[in-house]
Each structure stands twice: as structure tokens, then as C-alpha cells.
Amino acid sequence: RRGWAKMAAGRSRFFCTAGRGLEPFLAQEVWARLGATEVDCVSGKVFFSTEAELGELRKLRSGERLFLLLKKQPPLAVSGNKGKMLHGIKSLVLEERKYWLDVIAIWRKLHGQEGKQIDVSQENASPLKRKWEEETNIGTKRQKTEVRESMSEECQTEAGKRCVLPERKSDQDCQTENKTSLADPSEGSREEPIANEQLGFSFRVSCRCSGAIAKILHSQEIGRAVGIALMKQCGWRADLRDPDLEIFVHLNDIHSVVGIPLFRLPLANREYIQTAGLRSTVAWAMASLAEISAGAFVLDPMCGLGTILLEAAKEWPEACYWGADISDSQLEGADVNIRTAGLVDKIELLKASVKALPLPSESFDAVISDIPFGKKFKVTEDIQLLPDILQEMERVLCVGGTLVLLLSQGLREHLDGITKCAEDESPNATSDGASETATAKALNVDGNSSSLVNGVEESCLSLRQTRFGSLVPDGVYGVSLGKTDAFIYKYKKISSAGNQ
């Protein structure tokens, strides 16, 4: 109850899903971008409180789907009694009428729909609606009340594919068509005809189960039970295609969470990217590590479709961006993406091999690249080219500049094999190691170092000498690309390549 009082006062509680390894990036982002408080990271989610409006919430770049948080509780007890478990799940969602009035009021306020009237009272349901409810409860075999299972939490959608919450009608249309009242039905005359004023409130339930509970109950049967319970209590009607509201239930071994998605499409589906390449959230995370400042020159020497450059230019528009690639088709796709995003004046493209870039030495402040070796990150004989590629990137990078690479497991092992982690006693390294970057601090915003991979000690991620002389490691971050894992490596250049 205290949580809802806080929401009523203007500071709402949210959670956002994230790909594995991106939770620290998201935690830092909600803190820096939204002024969030009570930031709590768990695997795949970040919980936070903020007074930010919907337009600001939409700007999150490292998250997948954003939800208004309704409930967060410990995991449900698992037993062999399915009926008892379903009862516990329904109890998690169902509350008295006042609870749902508060939920709907906050949701409407976020969407600027104060004028849209929604009634959650069964007593105020129209005769037609009651008849529909009775028929639904009696003839469940004939009436399709199943709700579809939610997409995976990371929501790795293909480009252009619709995701979860369909396009809703405009606010004006909703205000015109749905004229129910949020007033308590005990106030005023109940004899006033309401059948013509009320078209009912539609919803659907999306459920995702994992862990022990998933071995006992399927997401579909949980969603069906919760949906029918809400229809009985609130008088709502199920609508799988175009609901007014979606209720999201996620049950696992860590917690039980209920929320309402705030947007039809995931945040990761960028409207300014026509053809998707690297996952946009990972591209943004890489760019955030590059320490891009106004007037900086940034290069992606293997730019592909230009996703990294697009994410960086959208977030840090006062820098200058260059992309190179040897493939004509990739450059054509990148050009289309750049034009779609309206960034023609920000990003330059050139055809060139990363092994011999036609660019001056020490001409870029940051180099960011997804090294695309092998089909689906399988290591090929081209892996032997990695040292040459790194040396060329090192050459064009300014002293004090940042190198950020995305590597597959195989490439990571190869890179570790051709570099050595030995203490660098130079004054430069001591000075650099004494001050963490803003992003490094961000990755420990909640006090844990979950972004470090394979238990690498923090001391080993301080600036060290490598085989490439001027490049010293400044962080390793394990991230998920859906069905495969990858690793973001960050380096700083501490001296000119020939002066070690």
C-alpha cells in the first residue's frame, strides 16, 4: 500500500528487461537519464523508481521492454498440487477494486489519457457485458480465452516483426468510444442507464515461466486462470488482438513479478533503423564505453549495416562518425540506414579493408567495432588476421583514445592468447589506473561486478601492458546476443604505437 501511495504522489515504480550482461548498463542509464532512485538489478531486469514522463522513459537505449510494476514478491512455493499453485498465482494478481483503480489511473496518466474513462467495477458492467461474461464462463471450450505466452524476456525480435502489444487506437478515439466512469459505484444513482455509455475494458494476460514452476505449470494455463479471474472480478473482457491493457506475469526461481508494458514495441526496436544488424542495445552499450565527447572523431572500421554508428550518432550527435567496410552490400545497407535515420551529415562511409585503412595515423578519438568472423560466431581461419586488425586499429587511434571491440568466445580466447597481462609500471598506467571512467563506475552502480566475466579480478582489469604496446585493457563485459554469448573488450591507448 505504501508503494501505491508513493505512485500516487508522482514517483512510479517500473522495471525494464535487459539482455544478459546489459543490466549494469541499464542501471546506470536509468540513474543518469531519468534520475531514478531505488535502482535494483537482478538477472534480466532492472527495477527503479522515477518521476520521469513517458517521453523520457521511451529514450532508454540499453533496455528491451519497459513495464509499470504492479507486484514484486518472492518466488511462489512449488508443490505437486497444481490447483493450490494456481490459486496462489491468482492471489498474486487479484486485489480489491481500489488497487486496480490506482493501477489504471497511473497507467492512464503516463499515457496522457486522463480523459479516458475506464470502469473496473463488476457492479457497473452493462447487461450485454454481463451476458458476455456468463457465456464465457459457461462455454470456455467455445470461447477463446487463452492468452498467448509472452515472448522471451530479452525479446530478440527479428527486424520489423510486431511484438506483444498491438497498435492501440488513438487517445481521441478511446475517449470517444469508452465513456465509463472511475467513480465509486456507491456514489450517485445506480438507476441511471449506463449500457450506452460503456463499451467495456479489454485486456489480455501474457505469462512467462521459468525455473521450478515451469516444470509444473505451463504459461498458457497460468495466463488462462489469471485472465478468467480478472474477468470475474473486474468485469473486463478478453481481447487477444487489440486490448486496452496487457497484464504481464513473470514467475521464476528469483521472484514473482506482475507489470503492465508501457509500449507496443520493445524499446530495442529502433524506428530509425530500417535494416537491423547488431542488436541495438549491445551497439549502444559499446558506444557508451567509448567515452565520446563533443567534436570527437569516431570510427567503426568494420561497420556492416552501421548499427554502432547509428546508436552513437543518435546519442552523441556532436561528434563526427566514419564507417568503413570491404563489402559493397553492407555499405549499401548502411547508407540506407543512415538516410532513414536522417544522419547523412553526421556519418561518412568509405570502402576499405580493415587491414589497410586509408586514414592518417592517430586521427580518431574512438574506434568501435563488432569483429564479424565466421558464420554465427564460428571461428574460421580468418581468426589469424586478428593481430593485424588490432595493429591497424591501434595505428589510427589517438593517444588517450578508446578502443571497444565485440568478440565471440573463440575470438576472445584467441585475443587472450596473443596478449599478455603483465603489470605496467609506467607513470602513464599508474595515472590512468588511479581514476575510473564514468562508465566503469556505472557498471558498479548497485555494488556488484556482475559484468566482469569468468571471475576476472578488478585488479586484472586495471590498465596493463599488452603485446600491442600502447593498448591497455580497461574492462571486459560478457553480454548475450540471444542464442550465443559475446564479450565487449575495452582498451585505452596510452602512448604512440612506436614509443613504448
C-alpha positions, 0 to 999 in steps of 0.5 A: 500500500505504501508503494501505491501511495508513493505512485500516487504522489508522482514517483512510479515504480517500473522495471525494464528487461535487459539482455544478459550482461546489459543490466549494469548498463541499464542501471546506470542509464536509468540513474543518469537519464531519468534520475531514478532512485531505488535502482535494483538489478537482478538477472534480466531486469532492472527495477527503479523508481522515477518521476520521469514522463513517458517521453523520457522513459521511451529514450532508454537505449540499453533496455528491451521492454519497459513495464509499470510494476504492479507486484514484486514478491518472492518466488511462489512455493512449488508443490505437486498440487497444481490447483493450490499453485494456481490459486496462489498465482491468482492471489498474486494478481487479484486485489480489491477494486481500489488497487486496480483503480490506482493501477489504471489511473497511473497507467492512464496518466503516463499515457496522457489519457486522463480523459479516458474513462475506464470502469473496473467495477463488476457492479457497473458492467452493462447487461450485454457485458454481463451476458458476455461474461456468463457465456464465457464462463459457461462455454470456455471450450467455445470461447477463446480465452487463452492468452498467448505466452509472452515472448522471451524476456530479452525479446530478440525480435527479428527486424520489423516483426510486431511484438506483444502489444498491438497498435492501440487506437488513438487517445481521441478515439478511446475517449470517444468510444469508452465513456465509463466512469472511475467513480465509486459505484456507491456514489450517485444513482445506480438507476441511471442507464449506463449500457450506452455509455460503456463499451467495456475494458479489454485486456489480455494476460501474457505469462512467462515461466521459468525455473521450478514452476515451469516444470509444473505449470505451463504459461498458457494455463497460468495466463488462462486462470489469471485472465478468467479471474480478472474477468470475474472480478473486474468485469473486463473482457478478453481481447487477444488482438487489440486490448486496452491493457496487457497484464504481464506475469513473470514467475521464476526461481528469483521472484514473482513479478506482475507489470503492465508494458508501457509500449507496443514495441520493445524499446530495442526496436529502433524506428530509425533503423530500417535494416537491423544488424547488431542488436541495438542495445549491445551497439549502444552499450559499446558506444557508451564505453567509448567515452565520446565527447563533443567534436570527437572523431569516431570510427567503426572500421568494420561497420556492416549495416552501421548499427554502432554508428547509428546508436552513437550518432543518435546519442552523441550527435556532436561528434563526427562518425566514419564507417568503413567496410570491404563489402559493397552490400553492407555499405549499401545497407548502411547508407540506407540506414543512415538516410532513414535515420536522417544522419547523412551529415553526421556519418561518412562511409568509405570502402576499405579493408580493415587491414589497410585503412586509408586514414592518417595515423592517430586521427580518431578519438574512438574506434568501435567495432563488432569483429564479424568472423565466421558464420554465427560466431564460428571461428574460421581461419580468418581468426589469424588476421586478428593481430593485424586488425588490432595493429591497424586499429591501434595505428589510427587511434589517438593517444588517450583514445578508446578502443571497444571491440565485440568478440565471440568466445573463440575470438576472445580466447584467441585475443587472450592468447596473443596478449599478455597481462603483465603489470605496467609500471609506467607513470602513464598506467599508474595515472590512468589506473588511479581514476575510473571512467564514468562508465566503469563506475556505472557498471558498479552502480548497485555494488556488484561486478556482475559484468566482469566475466569468468571471475576476472579480478578488478585488479586484472582489469586495471590498465596493463601492458599488452603485446600491442604496446600502447593498448591497455585493457580497461574492462571486459563485459560478457553480454548475450546476443540471444542464442550465443554469448559475446564479450565487449573488450575495452582498451585505452591507448596510452602512448604512440604505437612506436614509443613504448 
